[in-house]
Amino acid sequence: MYKLHVIKPLEEDDIINGKGTYAEHLVETISFPQKPTFEDMYAVIGCDMIEMSKAYYPHYSNRKDGYVDIYFDEEFLMKDGVRPNVGATIAWKKWQDKTGHMALPGSVLHGIVCVIQKEENND
């Protein structure tokens, strides 16, 4: 079994009405019997081209170092109305800091970010 963790930025109305901040996010978890494919994630992310990177999300990782693959819309910068995903960006930047990788200054992930986690058998 696998879990697809779908990390979404808060709605603009919630931020305007004081129900949260840009740094907060919602996480929805979807179970899959096998590893989710790009085809499975296109509709969830709302795109037709996925970019992969890494992030430091120890609570979603089965690795000792806490790193995970993240999946997001490769064309998010070319779309209107896509909100910054500050929580995912922080996890992405932590991975960069820990591994010596870097992005262009000011880079921020936008929109929905997904993480795939294999469920550990506790049998």
C-alpha positions in Angstrom: 0.0 0.0 0.0 1.0 3.6 -0.7 0.0 7.0 0.5 -0.2 10.0 -1.7 0.2 13.1 0.5 -1.4 16.1 -1.3 0.0 19.3 0.2 -2.2 22.3 -0.7 -1.7 26.0 0.1 -4.6 27.6 2.0 -7.3 29.3 0.0 -6.9 33.0 -0.5 -10.2 33.7 1.3 -9.1 31.9 4.4 -5.9 34.0 4.6 -7.8 37.2 4.0 -10.4 36.3 6.7 -7.7 35.5 9.2 -8.2 31.7 9.2 -4.6 31.1 8.4 -1.3 32.3 6.8 0.6 31.7 3.6 2.9 29.5 5.6 0.1 27.1 6.5 -1.2 24.4 4.3 -3.7 21.6 4.1 -2.7 17.9 3.7 -5.0 15.3 2.2 -3.8 11.7 2.1 -5.1 9.3 -0.5 -4.4 5.5 -0.3 -3.3 3.5 -3.3 -2.8 -0.3 -3.6 0.2 0.3 -5.8 2.7 3.2 -6.2 0.8 6.2 -7.7 1.9 7.0 -11.3 2.1 10.4 -13.0 -1.2 9.6 -14.6 -2.7 9.3 -11.1 -1.2 12.6 -10.0 -2.1 14.8 -13.0 -5.7 15.2 -11.9 -4.7 15.7 -8.3 -2.2 18.4 -9.1 -4.2 19.9 -11.9 -1.6 19.8 -14.6 -0.3 17.8 -17.5 3.4 18.1 -16.9 5.0 17.1 -13.5 8.3 18.2 -12.2 10.2 16.2 -9.6 12.5 17.4 -6.9 13.4 16.5 -3.3 12.4 17.9 0.0 13.0 17.3 3.7 9.7 15.9 5.1 10.8 13.4 7.8 7.2 12.7 8.8 6.4 11.6 5.2 9.7 9.8 4.6 10.7 6.1 5.1 14.3 7.1 4.9 16.6 7.8 7.8 17.7 11.2 6.3 14.0 12.4 6.0 14.2 13.1 2.3 11.3 12.5 -0.1 10.6 13.0 -3.8 8.2 15.8 -4.4 6.0 16.2 -7.5 4.4 19.4 -8.6 3.2 21.3 -11.7 6.2 22.1 -13.9 4.4 25.0 -15.5 3.1 26.7 -12.3 4.9 30.0 -13.1 3.0 30.3 -16.3 -0.5 30.0 -14.7 -2.7 32.7 -13.2 -4.0 32.4 -9.7 -1.6 29.7 -8.4 -0.8 30.4 -4.7 2.6 30.0 -3.1 3.0 26.8 -1.2 5.2 28.1 1.6 5.2 24.9 3.6 6.5 22.8 0.7 9.0 25.5 -0.2 10.4 25.4 3.3 10.8 21.6 3.1 12.4 22.0 -0.3 14.8 24.7 0.9 15.7 22.5 4.0 16.7 19.7 1.6 18.8 22.1 -0.4 20.6 23.5 2.7 21.3 19.9 4.0 22.6 18.6 0.7 24.4 21.6 -0.8 21.9 22.0 -3.7 20.6 25.4 -4.6 17.8 27.1 -6.6 17.6 30.5 -8.1 17.3 33.2 -5.3 13.7 33.9 -4.5 12.4 30.6 -5.9 9.1 29.5 -4.3 7.0 26.5 -5.1 3.4 27.2 -6.0 0.2 25.1 -6.1 -0.2 21.5 -5.0 2.8 19.4 -4.1 2.6 15.6 -3.8 4.7 13.1 -1.8 4.4 9.3 -2.2 5.0 7.2 0.9 5.2 3.5 1.0 3.3 2.1 4.0 5.5 0.1 6.3 4.1 -3.3 7.2 3.8 -3.7 10.9 3.1 -7.4 10.8 
